[in-house]
């Protein structure tokens, strides 16, 4: 089962890398890439923009990932919010989880775990973590 993903990331290089990583898993399809809080919240609320997973960076050039997270707090049970950040301190993880995140991952160390969690949500066969290793080498 392929799950539609909204990707909220303002850094162009990181956005392309993460979208490619998710796509290569074979189970995730990035349907929108959003770079700021206003556009992300609009996409989350749009009936014409279906999504199952939203991947949110905390530090956005315009707005805050925490505000985006708050906007999707009241979501369907089959929708999941994930924070992917360079600032995954224990305090920030707790803050994100308290704000409604299903999971919080560090960008530099948590990509395998992100894919594994998405795999569980898609109820599909295991995603090979070698995809992450291959992308890191390229």
C-alpha positions as CSV (number, residue, x, y, z in Angstrom):
1,X,0.0,0.0,0.0
2,X,1.4,3.4,-1.0
3,X,0.8,6.2,1.5
4,X,0.5,9.9,0.5
5,X,3.0,12.1,2.3
6,X,3.1,15.8,2.8
7,X,6.7,17.0,3.3
8,X,7.2,20.2,5.2
9,X,10.9,21.3,4.7
10,X,12.3,24.7,3.8
11,X,15.8,23.6,2.8
12,X,15.8,22.7,-0.9
13,X,18.6,20.2,-0.7
14,X,17.1,18.4,2.4
15,X,13.7,18.4,0.7
16,X,14.9,16.7,-2.4
17,X,16.9,14.1,-0.4
18,X,14.1,13.3,1.9
19,X,11.5,13.1,-0.9
20,X,13.8,10.8,-2.8
21,X,14.4,8.6,0.2
22,X,10.7,8.3,0.9
23,X,9.9,7.5,-2.8
24,X,12.7,4.9,-3.0
25,X,11.0,3.0,-0.1
26,X,8.4,2.0,-2.6
27,X,5.6,2.5,-0.1
28,X,5.5,6.3,0.2
29,X,4.5,8.9,-2.3
30,X,5.3,12.6,-1.6
31,X,2.2,14.4,-2.9
32,X,3.2,17.9,-1.8
33,X,6.4,19.6,-0.7
34,X,5.7,22.7,1.4
35,X,8.3,25.2,2.5
36,X,6.4,27.4,5.1
37,X,3.9,27.2,7.8
38,X,1.0,28.9,5.9
39,X,1.2,26.6,2.9
40,X,1.6,23.5,5.1
41,X,-1.4,24.3,7.2
42,X,-3.5,25.0,4.1
43,X,-2.5,21.6,2.6
44,X,-3.3,19.8,5.9
45,X,-6.8,21.2,5.9
46,X,-7.5,20.9,2.2
47,X,-10.0,18.3,1.3
48,X,-8.4,18.1,-2.1
49,X,-5.0,17.2,-0.6
50,X,-5.3,13.7,0.8
51,X,-2.5,12.6,3.1
52,X,-1.6,9.8,5.5
53,X,1.7,11.0,6.8
54,X,3.1,14.5,7.3
55,X,6.8,14.8,7.8
56,X,7.6,18.2,9.5
57,X,10.9,20.0,10.0
58,X,10.7,22.2,13.1
59,X,12.7,25.2,11.9
60,X,11.1,26.8,8.9
61,X,12.3,30.0,7.2
62,X,8.7,31.3,7.5
63,X,6.8,30.0,10.5
64,X,7.2,27.1,12.8
65,X,7.0,23.4,12.5
66,X,5.5,23.3,15.9
67,X,2.6,25.4,14.6
68,X,2.2,23.0,11.7
69,X,2.1,20.1,14.1
70,X,-0.5,21.9,16.2
71,X,-2.6,22.4,13.1
72,X,-2.8,18.6,12.5
73,X,-3.4,17.6,16.1
74,X,-7.0,16.8,15.4
75,X,-6.5,14.4,12.6
76,X,-8.0,11.0,11.6
77,X,-6.7,7.9,13.4
78,X,-5.1,6.8,10.1
79,X,-3.1,10.0,9.7
80,X,0.3,10.4,11.3
81,X,2.5,13.3,12.1
82,X,6.3,12.9,12.2
83,X,8.9,15.4,13.1
84,X,12.3,15.1,11.3
85,X,14.7,17.7,12.7
86,X,18.3,18.5,13.4
87,X,17.3,19.5,17.0
88,X,16.0,16.2,18.4
89,X,17.1,16.9,22.0
90,X,15.2,15.1,24.8
91,X,13.3,18.3,25.7
92,X,12.4,19.0,22.0
93,X,11.2,15.4,21.5
94,X,9.0,15.7,24.6
95,X,7.6,19.0,23.4
96,X,6.8,17.5,20.0
97,X,5.2,14.4,21.4
98,X,3.1,16.6,23.8
99,X,2.1,18.7,20.8
100,X,0.7,15.6,19.0
101,X,3.6,14.1,17.0
102,X,3.5,10.4,16.6
103,X,7.3,10.2,16.4
104,X,10.3,12.4,16.4
105,X,13.5,11.6,14.4
106,X,16.9,13.2,14.1
107,X,17.7,14.0,10.4
108,X,21.3,12.7,10.7
109,X,20.6,9.5,12.6
110,X,16.9,8.7,12.4
111,X,16.2,8.1,8.7
112,X,16.2,4.3,9.0
113,X,13.8,4.5,11.9
114,X,11.5,6.9,10.0
115,X,11.3,4.4,7.1
116,X,10.7,1.5,9.5
117,X,7.8,3.4,11.2
118,X,6.3,4.3,7.9
119,X,6.5,0.7,6.9
120,X,4.6,-0.3,10.0
121,X,1.9,2.2,9.1
122,X,1.6,1.0,5.6
123,X,1.3,-2.6,6.8
124,X,3.7,-3.6,4.0
125,X,6.8,-5.9,3.8
126,X,9.9,-4.5,5.4
127,X,11.6,-1.6,3.8
128,X,15.3,-2.3,3.2
129,X,17.4,0.1,5.2
130,X,20.1,-0.2,2.5
131,X,18.1,2.5,0.7
132,X,19.3,5.0,3.3
133,X,22.9,3.8,3.1
134,X,22.9,4.0,-0.7
135,X,21.5,7.5,-0.7
136,X,24.1,8.6,1.9
137,X,26.9,7.4,-0.4
138,X,25.6,9.2,-3.4
